[in-house]
């Protein structure tokens, strides 16, 4: 499955939050799925970690997820920025969610997120647990 990993999935793991184990189990499935991350998510995570003086954690994330696990970075091109604005207006999304939605649509990906704001969109979202349970049923 081709999955766009929302920022909150990685932050759950990095910050050891409530759903970290669920997110970690999905991310461990690198051989089962093709994982994608937007440049916006990568930069947002970097911004947060640098503010917290956790430069080494950012370096480790890049090494573990991008280099070793093969997660690919994607971006919205200038020509696609109208799709971000349209998604924000149509589904009442903030910029980061509209960017994720537009990337999901542009690259034909399934969005994996804990953010229920995506439930207002026509493509919705899947949680890590939903992806994992679908795999177990197959």
Order of alpha helices (4+ residues) and beta strands (2+ residues): beta-alpha-alpha-beta-alpha-alpha-beta-alpha-alpha-beta-alpha
